[in-house]
Amino acid sequence: MCGAGCATSPPKPALPPLAADREGTIDVPVGDDLTLTGDLALPPGTDRVGAVVLMHGCSGLPTRSVTVWQPLLRSWGYATFVVDSLGGRGLRGVCSNARRFTGAERIADAYGALALLARHPRIDASRVALLGFSHGGIATLGAASRWARQRYAPREGPAFRLFVPFYPYCNAIVPEMADGVAAPVRLHIGALDDWTPARTCEALGALARSRGYDFQVVVYPGARHGFDAVGLRREIYLRNVDNAADCTPRLASMLGRS
């Protein structure tokens, strides 16, 4: 019980709904002092539709994977919402310094986007998936944990229906991932990926399945990192990037450090 000398914070007012035709750049409140932006695109028509939140890689926006998937998903009848996790934080690319800003720190961005989409009249909040690439794939994998669902989404609020991480980093041993996933996971990775190895993602998926969770891993023979970046004429080898493919970091918590 709270006595006379105790004060409680008033509940935050509910944000108003968005207009049914609202598209383009929209603010995404993530915390008390952080607002990001995202780009919403709707398929033609007036019916309510499912949506896919897309999380870019460590180089930020624009990125080829997003530009490939965004129109494809809309052609399938889904709305797309591309979150810019770097611009609002005053960052550009973080590929050369993985510790500066981790994928797990973007989990709040994903759930902030989900809460925003739930306000849109054309979005069916029960049919929202999260799709992330590389650094964004790490965020997607972390967001799939039951821990993230409990921390970032209210019990009575919307939840992601599906998580689709593309070539995430699975080497890290994180306690929260041992508690299982909140919804089905469909992980995609290349067999020849020398940045985010497939073997550890396969092991993570096998462990999750052994505990009764719906966690499927698809490994593409002959494919490397970023294999879905359609249109590249040749393989690109990045220099001066952090590469921990041969490391097995142990983290104290999802948001902790090694």
N, C-alpha and C positions, 0 to 999 in steps of 0.2 A: 504494500500500500504506500502511496506517495503522500507524505505529510505536507505541512504548510510551507516548509522551506524547500520543497522539491519542485522542480519545473520540468515539464515535458515539452518536446518539440511538437508544434502543430503539424498535422499531416500535410503533405504536399498536395496542392490542388491538382486535380486531374487535367491533363492537357486536352484541349478541344479536338474534336474529330477533324480530319482533313476533308476537303471537298472531293467529291467523287471523281472529278476530272483532274485532280492534282497530280502532276508529273514533274520531272526535272529535278533540280537541286533542292533538297530539303534538309533542314537542320536535324541532327540526331543528338539529343541530350544523353550524355553518358554518365556524368557525375555532376556534383554541385558546381564545379568550376571548369567543366570541360564540355564543349559542344563540337561535334564533328559534323560533316556533311555527307550526304549520300545522293546518288542519282537514281530516281525511280522512273521506270519505263513500263507502261501498261500495254497489254495486247489489245487489238481492236475489239470493240463491242462495249456492252454495258453490264454483262454478267459478272458475278463475283468469281474470282479466280484464285488459284494458289499462287505462291510467290517463292522466289529463290533469292536469298541474300548472298552476295558474292564478296569474298574477301581476297584482295590482291596479295601479291608476293612482296618480298622485301624491297623491291625497287620502287614500289608505289604505283601510282597511276600516271599515264595510261600503261596498260600491260596487255600483251598479246592474248594471253589466256582469257582475260575478261572480254576483250573485244571479239573473241571467237564465240564464247559461250553466251554472251548477252543476247545477241539476235537469235541464236539457235533456240534458246529457252523461250523467248517470246513467240517464235514460230510454232512452238509446241503448246502455246496457250497460257504460259506463265508470265506473271509480272516479274521484273528483275529489279533489285535494289543493290547498287554497288556502293559499298562503304569506303570512304577515304579515311584510313586510320592514321595517316601521317600528317596531312596538311594542317589539320586542326591542332596538332601537337607541335607544329613548327619544325617538323622533320622532313627530310627528303628520303633518299634511299638509306636502308640500314643493313645492306648485305655485307658490308665490310666490318660491322661491329654488332654481332648478334646479342651481346650483353646490353647494349644501349637501350634496346627496346625489344622485348621478347614477344613471341607469338601469343603466349599465355596472357600477356597484358592486354591483348585485343579481345579477349572473351567478353568483356563488358561491352565492347563495340557491337558485337553480334547480337547480344540480348537487348541492347538499346535500339538496334534496328528492328528487332522483332516487336518490341513494344510500340514503336512508331507505326509499323505496318498494320498492327492490330487496330489502329485508329482510322484506317482508310476504309471507306465504305465498299470499295470494290475488292478488297483483299479478304479472303477467307483465312482468318488467323489460325485455323486448325490445320491448314495445309501450307505451312511455310517450311522450306528446307534451307540448310546452310551449306554453301559450297565454297571451299577455300583452296588456294593454290600455294604450295611451298610454305612460306611464312604464314600466309593465310590458312594453309592446311593445318599448321600447328594450332592456330587459333580454333579452327573447326574441330579438331580432335579434342582439344581441351574443353571446348564448349559442349561436347557430347557427353562429358562425364556427369554422373549424377550429382557430384559436388557442385558443378557449375549451375545446373538446373536449380538446385536448392538455394544457391547463393544469389543468383542474378534474376530469377524469375519468380514472381509471387505465386503462391500455391494455387490461387484461383485464376491466375492469368494464363496467357498463351504459352505454349512450349513448341520448340522445333519438332517437326514430325520426322525429319530425316537429316543425317549429317553425311556430307560427301567430301572428305578431305582428299585432295590430289597431292601426291608426293610430299607428305609431311615428314618431319623429323621424328622418328619413333624411338631413337636410342635412349632418351632420357628416362630414368626411373623416377616416377612421380607417384607418391602415395595415393593421391586422389583417383588416379586411373584404376587402381586396384579395386575400387568400390563399384565399378561397373559403369555402364552407359545408360543414358536416359531415353534413348530412342535408337532405332537401327542405324548402323554405320556401314557405309559403302566406300571403302578406301581404294584408291587407284594409284599405282606406282609402277615405274619401269624397272625391269630386271637389271639393266645396266646403269642405273642411277648411282653416280659416285659422290653425290652430295647428301642425299637422304636415302640411305640404303633400304632396299626392299626387305631384307632378311629380318630386321627388327620389327618392321610393321607386320610381317607374317607371324612372327612370334607373339606380338601383342594381340593380333586377331585370334590366334589359336587359344591363347590364355582366356580371352573374353568368351569365346564359344564354349570352352570347357566349363565355364561358370554359368552357362545358360543364356548368354547375351547374344543378340543378333548383330554380329560384327563380321562382315565379309571383306576380304582383301583380294583384289584383282591385280595380278602382276603381269605386265605386258612384256613378252620376250623381245629382246632387241631394242627396247625403248629406254631413253635416258631421261634426265630431269627436264621437265617442261615439254614433254612429248606432245601435249595437246596444242601447242602453239603453232597452229596450222599456218602455213605460208612462209615459214623460214626456208631459205634455199640451202642452208648448210648448218652444221652444228656450230654453236658458239661456245667458246671456252672462256669463262669469266675469270678475271684476275683480281687479286686483292680482295677476295671474299673469305669470310670465316667458313671453314669446312671442318666439321667435327664428326665426319662419317665413321672414323675409327675410334671415337670416344664413347664412353658410357657414363654420362654425368648422372649423379644422384642428387636430386633436389629435395630439400626439406619439405617443400610444399609446392603446389601448382604455381604460385606467385613468388616463390622463394628463389634463392640462388644456390648454386652448387657449393 
